[in-house]
Amino acid sequence: MLFEQALMHLQSYFGYESFRRGQEETIRHILDGDNTACIMPTGGGKSLCYQIPALLLEGTTLVISPLISLMKDQVDALNAVGIPATYINSALTQTEVQERLEEVSLGAYKLLYVAPERLESPFFLEQLQSLPIPLVAVDEAHCISQWGHDFRPSYLRISQLIQQLSTNPIVVGLTATATPQVREDICQALNINEAHTVMTGFERKNLSFSVIKGQDRLAYIDSYVQKNEREAGIIYAATRQEVDQLHARLEKLGLRVSKYHAGMSAQSRDREQNRFLQDDVTVMVATSAFGMGIDKSNIRYVIHYQLPKNMESYYQEAGRAGRDGLPSECMVLYSPQDIRVQRYLIEQTTFNAAKQVQDLEKLQSMVNYCHTEGCLQAFVLHYFGEIDAPPCGRCSNCTDDRAEVDVTVETQKVLSCMIRMGERFGKMMIAQVLTGSKNKKVMDFHFDQLSTYGVMSNQSVKEVSDFIEFLISEQYILVGQGSFPTLSVAAKGKAVLLGEEHVMRKEQIATKQLVQDDELFNHLRIVRKEIAEFENVPPFVIFSDDTLRDMCAKLPVTIEQFATVKGVGQQKQERYGEQFIQAIDEFCMKNPNRKRQVIEIESAKKAKSKSTSKEGSHAVSYQLMKEGLTIQEVATERELSIQTIENHLFRCAEEGMEIDWSAFMTDEQQEKIIEAVKLVGNEKLKPIKEQLPSDITYFMIKIVLFLEGSQKV
């Protein structure tokens, strides 16, 4: 069957045992000929949902992708695993475009990536009509909706293109960020039955979200980036000027940093982006112009120096962290002044009145996110339509155990000083008066004669300034409009002055080191970098950080053992196996304790799972289930997918081991499946499933077919 071939391709090309959640269902829809919408979070593996079917369908799959950088990364990654793919974009000459189209017509490529703007060319459309195109994959499909955050008019031409193709291709629309309204627009524009929408949920379980308020943002960034200088990260700022300033500041600290914004030349942007992709630098400081479609998998953190303009942009930008599945952090460094900056940008760039109202409402949702005391991840999921999202247990709100200190008296000192100064000055001047500064301006205004002059002289101007920032974030102080905003006491602040309200402040959030140093991992990163430079591709195209860490855990000494490393397919096993095995061997010769640690860990794992060296993986799963664990519990225990454990059971049954299949379904459910098989046949699982109630799973159907001897599973 086609799906079994799909699983074989997943293992041989990409080095994974089983599909992730949502991938199997999407691929089944496509192979059954259904137009499909795939809504899956960044890093969830959307690309495989069309790349695997492309290998199985006759002809060349057309992938509509919004950015040149995304196309190049995807094509490099596919070619690296032995899948022929190419792209056509504005970086090519007309002659090169024609050559590639001719090669596609001769069957040289399984995937062709193009930008949506290319569909505006009548010549190009005419060329496509003669090509064998079985599947059209629309990446970043939210761009098709005028309610989406990245609406691109050229996306509206996709449906016209599909109608003109003689092959009547299957269509799949894929995106990571789509509200219910946007999902409806995608289905309507691409002629997708909403029943064929696959949604895995928007939660990214390897990401932890934080909102940092009332702290010195520059000091926080300095400390955080220095502690994690070996890890890749993106810092987003709202304006070009702030990008330039942050870049210069981090460069002075001796950090390897790049910058990216629309004010730079195209050549400079390309150079800086490539430095980041190639791991020549670890930090990218950028405006929102950077990153859409960037496929760099080892980004460990994303910091928003200012408030993002809407939740869609934020979740997409934050989602660039941890695409390899390893733990990563996403932070917003919030200040109320950011609201004014974003309002100004919206007013300057949005001229349609209704759209401006919509954008301001979206901005308010982002402000609400920064002020919520509930789970941050749950807030995001609720925004995208997941109403009953539980607390994540990872974000800064869920894990906040900082002690609270009563700062009511300090607050009264600040507010009293502001009133005595006439509520006409900014943060720095107020802090100088409170700390007893002899600054000329302070003296010229005779503020040294105020009763509040120097009442906080035991603190520095910076510390008092940070405290004022905290009072602003908690809405005790209002920030005025204009280039030099003045501060005034809010109604909430007046209640504090009257003794009607107490102010509690949590301890400052300390920065932390994301990943503990591992010398072998760092050594393998160097090996990966050298290979990438030789092959002129980004290092993550060679192997992800997740794969390198699995090498560190397994320490393979033979090519056969190397093939068991997560993310190592046949092509990469043959191309890179010897180099990495040699690097690991040399390291362990110099560090014999490392080898001993791995042996001890592996021994403990084997003892825990009660496996022996003679047992296969399926036998270990069988033994755990005999001890009373459920399929879900075995999958969690062994860090495998549920589908893999189910397949283990079928293999055990084929080898004669006793399985109590009645534990997985009732007699009534079994009868219903048998009737459905009689009605539609046993060639495909999906038609059977469509005849049955929703409580009957694909696993139940496979069991019945297995018992009936109709199908090998």
HUHU-V480392 format. One record per residue. SS is DSSP state (H for helix, E for strand, - for the rest). PSI is psi in whole degrees, -180 to 180 (999 if undefined). D_LAST is the distance of its C-alpha to the last C-alpha in whole Angstrom. Layout:
# HUHU-V480392
ss=SS psi=PSI d_last=D_LAST
ss=SS psi=PSI d_last=D_LAST
This chain:
# HUHU-V480392
ss=- psi=155 d_last=10
ss=H psi=-40 d_last=13
ss=H psi=-36 d_last=11
ss=H psi=-36 d_last=9
ss=H psi=-37 d_last=12
ss=H psi=-42 d_last=14
ss=H psi=-38 d_last=12
ss=H psi=-41 d_last=13
ss=H psi=-37 d_last=17
ss=H psi=-42 d_last=17
ss=H psi=-45 d_last=17
ss=H psi=-37 d_last=19
ss=H psi=-41 d_last=22
ss=H psi=-12 d_last=22
ss=- psi=26 d_last=21
ss=- psi=143 d_last=19
ss=- psi=-36 d_last=15
ss=- psi=162 d_last=14
ss=- psi=152 d_last=16
ss=- psi=170 d_last=19
ss=- psi=130 d_last=19
ss=- psi=-28 d_last=20
ss=H psi=-45 d_last=19
ss=H psi=-47 d_last=15
ss=H psi=-42 d_last=17
ss=H psi=-46 d_last=19
ss=H psi=-38 d_last=17
ss=H psi=-44 d_last=15
ss=H psi=-48 d_last=19
ss=H psi=-46 d_last=20
ss=H psi=-22 d_last=18
ss=- psi=-1 d_last=18
ss=- psi=16 d_last=22
ss=- psi=132 d_last=23
ss=- psi=136 d_last=26
ss=E psi=143 d_last=25
ss=E psi=130 d_last=27
ss=E psi=111 d_last=26
ss=E psi=107 d_last=28
ss=- psi=137 d_last=27
ss=- psi=157 d_last=30
ss=- psi=134 d_last=31
ss=- psi=-1 d_last=29
ss=- psi=-9 d_last=26
ss=- psi=37 d_last=24
ss=H psi=-38 d_last=25
ss=H psi=-40 d_last=26
ss=H psi=-24 d_last=22
ss=H psi=-25 d_last=21
ss=H psi=-23 d_last=23
ss=H psi=-40 d_last=23
ss=H psi=-50 d_last=20
ss=H psi=-33 d_last=20
ss=H psi=-33 d_last=23
ss=H psi=-24 d_last=21
ss=H psi=-22 d_last=19
ss=- psi=144 d_last=22
ss=- psi=131 d_last=25
ss=- psi=-162 d_last=28
ss=- psi=125 d_last=29
ss=E psi=132 d_last=28
ss=E psi=124 d_last=32
ss=E psi=118 d_last=32
ss=E psi=116 d_last=35
ss=- psi=139 d_last=36
ss=- psi=-20 d_last=39
ss=- psi=145 d_last=41
ss=H psi=-43 d_last=41
ss=H psi=-39 d_last=40
ss=H psi=-46 d_last=37
ss=H psi=-49 d_last=36
ss=H psi=-44 d_last=38
ss=H psi=-45 d_last=35
ss=H psi=-44 d_last=32
ss=H psi=-43 d_last=33
ss=H psi=-45 d_last=34
ss=H psi=-41 d_last=31
ss=H psi=-45 d_last=29
ss=H psi=-34 d_last=31
ss=H psi=-28 d_last=31
ss=- psi=8 d_last=27
ss=- psi=17 d_last=28
ss=- psi=119 d_last=27
ss=- psi=120 d_last=30
ss=E psi=156 d_last=32
ss=E psi=176 d_last=35
ss=E psi=159 d_last=37
ss=E psi=120 d_last=40
ss=- psi=-175 d_last=43
ss=- psi=-11 d_last=47
ss=- psi=-12 d_last=47
ss=- psi=153 d_last=46
ss=- psi=165 d_last=49
ss=H psi=-35 d_last=49
ss=H psi=-43 d_last=49
ss=H psi=-39 d_last=46
ss=H psi=-48 d_last=44
ss=H psi=-40 d_last=45
ss=H psi=-43 d_last=44
ss=H psi=-37 d_last=40
ss=H psi=-40 d_last=40
ss=H psi=-40 d_last=41
ss=H psi=-38 d_last=38
ss=H psi=-43 d_last=35
ss=H psi=-24 d_last=36
ss=- psi=2 d_last=36
ss=- psi=22 d_last=32
ss=- psi=-21 d_last=33
ss=- psi=146 d_last=31
ss=- psi=-23 d_last=28
ss=E psi=138 d_last=30
ss=E psi=120 d_last=33
ss=E psi=133 d_last=35
ss=E psi=155 d_last=38
ss=- psi=151 d_last=40
ss=H psi=-31 d_last=40
ss=H psi=-23 d_last=44
ss=H psi=-24 d_last=43
ss=H psi=-9 d_last=43
ss=H psi=-12 d_last=46
ss=- psi=114 d_last=47
ss=H psi=-37 d_last=48
ss=H psi=-45 d_last=47
ss=H psi=-43 d_last=44
ss=H psi=-40 d_last=43
ss=H psi=-40 d_last=44
ss=H psi=-39 d_last=42
ss=H psi=-32 d_last=39
ss=H psi=-26 d_last=39
ss=- psi=-1 d_last=39
ss=- psi=148 d_last=36
ss=- psi=98 d_last=32
ss=- psi=103 d_last=31
ss=- psi=-21 d_last=27
ss=E psi=135 d_last=27
ss=E psi=119 d_last=30
ss=E psi=122 d_last=29
ss=E psi=101 d_last=32
ss=- psi=156 d_last=32
ss=- psi=49 d_last=35
ss=H psi=-16 d_last=34
ss=H psi=-20 d_last=37
ss=H psi=-12 d_last=40
ss=H psi=-13 d_last=39
ss=- psi=134 d_last=41
ss=- psi=-13 d_last=45
ss=- psi=-7 d_last=44
ss=- psi=164 d_last=42
ss=- psi=-14 d_last=43
ss=- psi=45 d_last=43
ss=- psi=130 d_last=44
ss=- psi=114 d_last=44
ss=H psi=-32 d_last=46
ss=H psi=-23 d_last=44
ss=H psi=-26 d_last=41
ss=H psi=-17 d_last=42
ss=H psi=-8 d_last=42
ss=H psi=-43 d_last=38
ss=H psi=-36 d_last=38
ss=H psi=-42 d_last=41
ss=H psi=-48 d_last=39
ss=H psi=-39 d_last=36
ss=H psi=-29 d_last=38
ss=H psi=-17 d_last=39
ss=- psi=134 d_last=36
ss=- psi=-19 d_last=36
ss=- psi=-6 d_last=32
ss=- psi=62 d_last=32
ss=- psi=158 d_last=29
ss=E psi=149 d_last=27
ss=E psi=135 d_last=28
ss=E psi=126 d_last=27
ss=E psi=131 d_last=30
ss=E psi=136 d_last=29
ss=E psi=161 d_last=32
ss=- psi=-20 d_last=32
ss=- psi=106 d_last=35
ss=- psi=121 d_last=35
ss=- psi=168 d_last=37
ss=H psi=-39 d_last=36
ss=H psi=-43 d_last=39
ss=H psi=-40 d_last=38
ss=H psi=-40 d_last=34
ss=H psi=-42 d_last=36
ss=H psi=-40 d_last=38
ss=H psi=-47 d_last=35
ss=H psi=-41 d_last=33
ss=H psi=-45 d_last=36
ss=H psi=-32 d_last=37
ss=- psi=12 d_last=34
ss=- psi=51 d_last=33
ss=- psi=128 d_last=30
ss=- psi=125 d_last=29
ss=H psi=-21 d_last=29
ss=H psi=-19 d_last=26
ss=H psi=31 d_last=24
ss=E psi=126 d_last=26
ss=E psi=117 d_last=24
ss=E psi=125 d_last=26
ss=- psi=1 d_last=25
ss=- psi=155 d_last=28
ss=- psi=-3 d_last=31
ss=- psi=137 d_last=31
ss=- psi=102 d_last=31
ss=- psi=-15 d_last=31
ss=- psi=-2 d_last=32
ss=E psi=140 d_last=35
ss=E psi=132 d_last=39
ss=E psi=143 d_last=41
ss=E psi=147 d_last=45
ss=E psi=121 d_last=48
ss=E psi=117 d_last=51
ss=E psi=150 d_last=54
ss=- psi=24 d_last=58
ss=- psi=160 d_last=58
ss=- psi=110 d_last=59
ss=H psi=-41 d_last=56
ss=H psi=-42 d_last=58
ss=H psi=-38 d_last=58
ss=H psi=-45 d_last=54
ss=H psi=-45 d_last=53
ss=H psi=-50 d_last=55
ss=H psi=-45 d_last=54
ss=H psi=-48 d_last=50
ss=H psi=-38 d_last=50
ss=H psi=-39 d_last=52
ss=H psi=-25 d_last=50
ss=- psi=39 d_last=47
ss=- psi=-19 d_last=48
ss=- psi=-12 d_last=46
ss=- psi=144 d_last=43
ss=E psi=139 d_last=43
ss=E psi=159 d_last=44
ss=E psi=136 d_last=45
ss=E psi=117 d_last=48
ss=E psi=134 d_last=49
ss=- psi=158 d_last=52
ss=- psi=-30 d_last=53
ss=- psi=160 d_last=56
ss=H psi=-41 d_last=57
ss=H psi=-43 d_last=60
ss=H psi=-35 d_last=58
ss=H psi=-48 d_last=55
ss=H psi=-43 d_last=58
ss=H psi=-44 d_last=60
ss=H psi=-41 d_last=57
ss=H psi=-48 d_last=56
ss=H psi=-40 d_last=59
ss=H psi=-48 d_last=59
ss=H psi=-33 d_last=56
ss=H psi=-39 d_last=57
ss=H psi=-28 d_last=61
ss=- psi=-1 d_last=59
ss=- psi=18 d_last=57
ss=- psi=152 d_last=54
ss=- psi=104 d_last=52
ss=E psi=144 d_last=51
ss=E psi=171 d_last=51
ss=E psi=161 d_last=52
ss=E psi=121 d_last=51
ss=- psi=167 d_last=53
ss=- psi=-15 d_last=54
ss=- psi=-10 d_last=57
ss=- psi=158 d_last=56
ss=- psi=157 d_last=56
ss=H psi=-38 d_last=53
ss=H psi=-43 d_last=53
ss=H psi=-42 d_last=54
ss=H psi=-45 d_last=51
ss=H psi=-42 d_last=49
ss=H psi=-46 d_last=50
ss=H psi=-39 d_last=50
ss=H psi=-43 d_last=46
ss=H psi=-36 d_last=45
ss=H psi=-39 d_last=47
ss=H psi=-46 d_last=45
ss=H psi=-34 d_last=42
ss=- psi=3 d_last=43
ss=- psi=21 d_last=44
ss=- psi=-28 d_last=47
ss=- psi=158 d_last=48
ss=- psi=-21 d_last=46
ss=E psi=133 d_last=48
ss=E psi=120 d_last=48
ss=E psi=125 d_last=50
ss=E psi=160 d_last=50
ss=- psi=179 d_last=50
ss=- psi=-7 d_last=47
ss=- psi=-19 d_last=48
ss=- psi=139 d_last=46
ss=- psi=-23 d_last=42
ss=- psi=118 d_last=40
ss=- psi=-1 d_last=37
ss=- psi=126 d_last=38
ss=- psi=16 d_last=35
ss=- psi=120 d_last=36
ss=- psi=-17 d_last=34
ss=- psi=30 d_last=36
ss=E psi=118 d_last=38
ss=E psi=-20 d_last=39
ss=E psi=151 d_last=42
ss=E psi=122 d_last=43
ss=E psi=129 d_last=46
ss=E psi=109 d_last=48
ss=- psi=-28 d_last=52
ss=- psi=169 d_last=53
ss=- psi=125 d_last=51
ss=- psi=164 d_last=49
ss=- psi=-25 d_last=49
ss=- psi=167 d_last=46
ss=H psi=-37 d_last=43
ss=H psi=-49 d_last=41
ss=H psi=-44 d_last=43
ss=H psi=-47 d_last=43
ss=H psi=-33 d_last=39
ss=H psi=-44 d_last=38
ss=H psi=-46 d_last=41
ss=H psi=-34 d_last=40
ss=- psi=-6 d_last=36
ss=- psi=-11 d_last=37
ss=- psi=143 d_last=37
ss=- psi=35 d_last=34
ss=- psi=-20 d_last=32
ss=- psi=1 d_last=30
ss=- psi=-4 d_last=29
ss=- psi=155 d_last=32
ss=- psi=134 d_last=35
ss=E psi=163 d_last=37
ss=E psi=146 d_last=40
ss=E psi=120 d_last=42
ss=E psi=141 d_last=45
ss=E psi=123 d_last=48
ss=E psi=99 d_last=52
ss=E psi=138 d_last=53
ss=- psi=139 d_last=57
ss=- psi=-26 d_last=58
ss=H psi=-24 d_last=60
ss=H psi=-31 d_last=57
ss=H psi=-43 d_last=57
ss=H psi=-40 d_last=60
ss=H psi=-47 d_last=59
ss=H psi=-37 d_last=55
ss=H psi=-44 d_last=58
ss=H psi=-45 d_last=60
ss=H psi=-39 d_last=57
ss=H psi=-46 d_last=56
ss=H psi=-31 d_last=59
ss=H psi=-21 d_last=60
ss=H psi=-10 d_last=57
ss=- psi=114 d_last=56
ss=- psi=-15 d_last=58
ss=- psi=123 d_last=57
ss=H psi=-45 d_last=58
ss=H psi=-41 d_last=55
ss=H psi=-36 d_last=53
ss=H psi=-42 d_last=55
ss=H psi=-44 d_last=55
ss=H psi=-44 d_last=51
ss=H psi=-37 d_last=51
ss=H psi=-35 d_last=53
ss=H psi=-40 d_last=51
ss=H psi=-38 d_last=48
ss=H psi=-41 d_last=51
ss=H psi=-36 d_last=52
ss=H psi=-37 d_last=48
ss=H psi=-38 d_last=48
ss=H psi=-43 d_last=51
ss=H psi=-38 d_last=50
ss=H psi=-43 d_last=47
ss=H psi=-21 d_last=49
ss=H psi=-10 d_last=51
ss=- psi=145 d_last=49
ss=- psi=-3 d_last=49
ss=- psi=-172 d_last=45
ss=- psi=129 d_last=42
ss=H psi=-42 d_last=42
ss=H psi=-42 d_last=38
ss=H psi=-36 d_last=38
ss=H psi=-45 d_last=41
ss=H psi=-47 d_last=39
ss=H psi=-38 d_last=36
ss=H psi=-39 d_last=38
ss=H psi=-38 d_last=40
ss=- psi=13 d_last=37
ss=- psi=1 d_last=36
ss=- psi=91 d_last=34
ss=- psi=-41 d_last=37
ss=- psi=34 d_last=36
ss=- psi=127 d_last=35
ss=- psi=163 d_last=36
ss=- psi=142 d_last=38
ss=- psi=-27 d_last=36
ss=- psi=5 d_last=38
ss=- psi=-28 d_last=38
ss=- psi=172 d_last=41
ss=- psi=-29 d_last=45
ss=- psi=-41 d_last=45
ss=- psi=-31 d_last=43
ss=- psi=9 d_last=44
ss=- psi=103 d_last=48
ss=- psi=23 d_last=50
ss=- psi=145 d_last=53
ss=- psi=147 d_last=56
ss=E psi=139 d_last=58
ss=E psi=138 d_last=62
ss=E psi=115 d_last=65
ss=- psi=30 d_last=66
ss=H psi=-45 d_last=68
ss=H psi=-45 d_last=72
ss=H psi=-38 d_last=70
ss=H psi=-43 d_last=69
ss=H psi=-37 d_last=72
ss=H psi=-46 d_last=74
ss=H psi=-49 d_last=72
ss=H psi=-40 d_last=73
ss=H psi=-42 d_last=76
ss=H psi=-42 d_last=77
ss=H psi=-43 d_last=75
ss=H psi=-42 d_last=77
ss=H psi=-24 d_last=80
ss=- psi=1 d_last=79
ss=- psi=10 d_last=79
ss=- psi=44 d_last=76
ss=- psi=9 d_last=76
ss=- psi=167 d_last=75
ss=- psi=-176 d_last=71
ss=H psi=-45 d_last=69
ss=H psi=-43 d_last=71
ss=H psi=-42 d_last=74
ss=H psi=-44 d_last=74
ss=H psi=-37 d_last=72
ss=H psi=-40 d_last=75
ss=H psi=-45 d_last=78
ss=H psi=-33 d_last=76
ss=H psi=-1 d_last=76
ss=- psi=32 d_last=79
ss=- psi=145 d_last=79
ss=- psi=26 d_last=82
ss=- psi=141 d_last=81
ss=H psi=-41 d_last=84
ss=H psi=-41 d_last=82
ss=H psi=-44 d_last=82
ss=H psi=-40 d_last=85
ss=H psi=-35 d_last=86
ss=- psi=1 d_last=85
ss=- psi=30 d_last=87
ss=H psi=-14 d_last=83
ss=H psi=-10 d_last=85
ss=H psi=-4 d_last=87
ss=- psi=152 d_last=84
ss=- psi=-20 d_last=84
ss=- psi=1 d_last=80
ss=- psi=122 d_last=81
ss=- psi=10 d_last=79
ss=- psi=-10 d_last=78
ss=- psi=37 d_last=75
ss=- psi=-11 d_last=76
ss=- psi=-5 d_last=74
ss=- psi=161 d_last=71
ss=- psi=163 d_last=71
ss=H psi=-40 d_last=71
ss=H psi=-44 d_last=67
ss=H psi=-41 d_last=66
ss=H psi=-38 d_last=68
ss=H psi=-42 d_last=67
ss=H psi=-40 d_last=63
ss=H psi=-40 d_last=64
ss=H psi=-39 d_last=66
ss=H psi=-40 d_last=62
ss=H psi=-44 d_last=61
ss=H psi=-32 d_last=63
ss=H psi=-46 d_last=62
ss=H psi=-29 d_last=58
ss=- psi=6 d_last=59
ss=- psi=31 d_last=62
ss=- psi=-21 d_last=65
ss=E psi=137 d_last=66
ss=E psi=144 d_last=66
ss=E psi=127 d_last=66
ss=- psi=174 d_last=68
ss=- psi=172 d_last=67
ss=- psi=172 d_last=69
ss=- psi=-33 d_last=68
ss=- psi=80 d_last=70
ss=- psi=135 d_last=69
ss=- psi=158 d_last=71
ss=E psi=143 d_last=70
ss=E psi=160 d_last=71
ss=E psi=127 d_last=71
ss=- psi=167 d_last=68
ss=H psi=-38 d_last=69
ss=H psi=-37 d_last=66
ss=H psi=-37 d_last=68
ss=H psi=-34 d_last=72
ss=H psi=-33 d_last=70
ss=H psi=-43 d_last=70
ss=H psi=-32 d_last=73
ss=- psi=0 d_last=75
ss=- psi=15 d_last=73
ss=- psi=-12 d_last=70
ss=- psi=140 d_last=67
ss=- psi=150 d_last=66
ss=- psi=123 d_last=64
ss=E psi=136 d_last=61
ss=E psi=131 d_last=60
ss=E psi=157 d_last=57
ss=- psi=156 d_last=57
ss=- psi=146 d_last=56
ss=- psi=122 d_last=52
ss=- psi=144 d_last=52
ss=- psi=159 d_last=50
ss=- psi=162 d_last=48
ss=- psi=126 d_last=46
ss=- psi=-46 d_last=42
ss=- psi=129 d_last=41
ss=- psi=141 d_last=43
ss=- psi=136 d_last=44
ss=- psi=110 d_last=42
ss=H psi=-36 d_last=43
ss=H psi=-44 d_last=40
ss=H psi=-45 d_last=39
ss=H psi=-36 d_last=42
ss=H psi=-43 d_last=42
ss=H psi=-30 d_last=39
ss=H psi=-38 d_last=40
ss=H psi=-44 d_last=43
ss=H psi=-46 d_last=41
ss=H psi=-42 d_last=38
ss=H psi=-42 d_last=41
ss=H psi=-43 d_last=43
ss=H psi=-43 d_last=40
ss=H psi=-42 d_last=40
ss=H psi=-39 d_last=43
ss=H psi=-39 d_last=43
ss=H psi=-4 d_last=40
ss=- psi=47 d_last=42
ss=- psi=160 d_last=39
ss=- psi=147 d_last=39
ss=H psi=-36 d_last=38
ss=H psi=-16 d_last=35
ss=H psi=-32 d_last=33
ss=H psi=-62 d_last=33
ss=- psi=148 d_last=32
ss=- psi=165 d_last=32
ss=H psi=-36 d_last=33
ss=H psi=-41 d_last=30
ss=H psi=-42 d_last=29
ss=H psi=-40 d_last=33
ss=H psi=-33 d_last=33
ss=H psi=-36 d_last=29
ss=H psi=-43 d_last=31
ss=H psi=-33 d_last=34
ss=H psi=-37 d_last=32
ss=H psi=-25 d_last=30
ss=- psi=61 d_last=33
ss=- psi=140 d_last=31
ss=- psi=-8 d_last=33
ss=- psi=162 d_last=31
ss=H psi=-36 d_last=29
ss=H psi=-42 d_last=26
ss=H psi=-37 d_last=27
ss=H psi=-33 d_last=28
ss=- psi=-18 d_last=24
ss=- psi=-7 d_last=23
ss=- psi=136 d_last=25
ss=- psi=129 d_last=24
ss=- psi=8 d_last=24
ss=- psi=106 d_last=25
ss=- psi=-179 d_last=23
ss=H psi=-44 d_last=24
ss=H psi=-47 d_last=27
ss=H psi=-30 d_last=28
ss=H psi=-45 d_last=28
ss=H psi=-36 d_last=30
ss=H psi=-38 d_last=32
ss=H psi=-8 d_last=33
ss=H psi=-51 d_last=32
ss=H psi=-40 d_last=35
ss=H psi=-43 d_last=37
ss=H psi=-37 d_last=36
ss=H psi=-43 d_last=35
ss=H psi=-43 d_last=39
ss=H psi=-42 d_last=40
ss=H psi=-42 d_last=38
ss=H psi=-45 d_last=40
ss=H psi=-41 d_last=43
ss=H psi=-45 d_last=43
ss=H psi=-29 d_last=42
ss=H psi=-39 d_last=45
ss=H psi=-22 d_last=47
ss=- psi=70 d_last=45
ss=H psi=-25 d_last=44
ss=H psi=-31 d_last=44
ss=H psi=-44 d_last=41
ss=H psi=-41 d_last=39
ss=H psi=-40 d_last=40
ss=H psi=-44 d_last=39
ss=H psi=-41 d_last=35
ss=H psi=-42 d_last=35
ss=H psi=-42 d_last=36
ss=H psi=-45 d_last=34
ss=H psi=-38 d_last=31
ss=H psi=-41 d_last=32
ss=H psi=-41 d_last=33
ss=H psi=-42 d_last=29
ss=H psi=-40 d_last=28
ss=H psi=-39 d_last=30
ss=H psi=-42 d_last=29
ss=H psi=-2 d_last=25
ss=- psi=38 d_last=27
ss=- psi=160 d_last=25
ss=- psi=167 d_last=26
ss=- psi=-21 d_last=26
ss=- psi=-15 d_last=24
ss=- psi=142 d_last=21
ss=- psi=171 d_last=18
ss=H psi=-39 d_last=17
ss=H psi=-33 d_last=14
ss=H psi=-34 d_last=17
ss=H psi=-44 d_last=19
ss=H psi=-42 d_last=17
ss=H psi=-44 d_last=17
ss=H psi=-41 d_last=21
ss=H psi=-38 d_last=21
ss=H psi=-33 d_last=20
ss=H psi=-26 d_last=21
ss=- psi=1 d_last=24
ss=- psi=2 d_last=24
ss=- psi=148 d_last=23
ss=- psi=169 d_last=20
ss=H psi=-44 d_last=17
ss=H psi=-44 d_last=20
ss=H psi=-38 d_last=22
ss=H psi=-43 d_last=20
ss=H psi=-43 d_last=19
ss=H psi=-46 d_last=23
ss=H psi=-42 d_last=24
ss=H psi=0 d_last=22
ss=- psi=43 d_last=22
ss=- psi=166 d_last=18
ss=- psi=158 d_last=17
ss=H psi=-40 d_last=15
ss=H psi=-39 d_last=12
ss=H psi=-42 d_last=12
ss=H psi=-40 d_last=13
ss=H psi=-44 d_last=10
ss=H psi=-33 d_last=8
ss=H psi=-40 d_last=10
ss=H psi=-42 d_last=10
ss=H psi=-39 d_last=7
ss=H psi=-40 d_last=8
ss=H psi=-42 d_last=12
ss=H psi=-40 d_last=11
ss=H psi=-29 d_last=10
ss=- psi=7 d_last=13
ss=- psi=5 d_last=15
ss=- psi=148 d_last=16
ss=- psi=125 d_last=17
ss=- psi=129 d_last=15
ss=- psi=87 d_last=17
ss=H psi=-23 d_last=14
ss=H psi=-15 d_last=18
ss=H psi=-15 d_last=19
ss=H psi=-7 d_last=16
ss=- psi=160 d_last=18
ss=- psi=165 d_last=21
ss=H psi=-37 d_last=21
ss=H psi=-43 d_last=22
ss=H psi=-40 d_last=19
ss=H psi=-42 d_last=17
ss=H psi=-41 d_last=20
ss=H psi=-40 d_last=20
ss=H psi=-43 d_last=16
ss=H psi=-41 d_last=16
ss=H psi=-41 d_last=20
ss=H psi=-39 d_last=18
ss=H psi=-41 d_last=16
ss=H psi=-34 d_last=19
ss=H psi=-44 d_last=21
ss=H psi=-2 d_last=18
ss=- psi=178 d_last=16
ss=- psi=17 d_last=12
ss=- psi=-38 d_last=12
ss=- psi=146 d_last=12
ss=H psi=-36 d_last=11
ss=H psi=-47 d_last=15
ss=H psi=-34 d_last=17
ss=H psi=-47 d_last=15
ss=H psi=-38 d_last=16
ss=H psi=-19 d_last=19
ss=- psi=-6 d_last=20
ss=- psi=159 d_last=20
ss=- psi=158 d_last=22
ss=- psi=-21 d_last=22
ss=- psi=-9 d_last=21
ss=- psi=121 d_last=17
ss=- psi=168 d_last=15
ss=H psi=-36 d_last=12
ss=H psi=-42 d_last=10
ss=H psi=-43 d_last=12
ss=H psi=-44 d_last=11
ss=H psi=-38 d_last=7
ss=H psi=-48 d_last=9
ss=H psi=-44 d_last=11
ss=H psi=-37 d_last=8
ss=H psi=-46 d_last=7
ss=H psi=-35 d_last=10
ss=H psi=-12 d_last=12
ss=- psi=18 d_last=10
ss=- psi=-23 d_last=10
ss=- psi=137 d_last=6
ss=- psi=132 d_last=4
ss=- psi=999 d_last=0
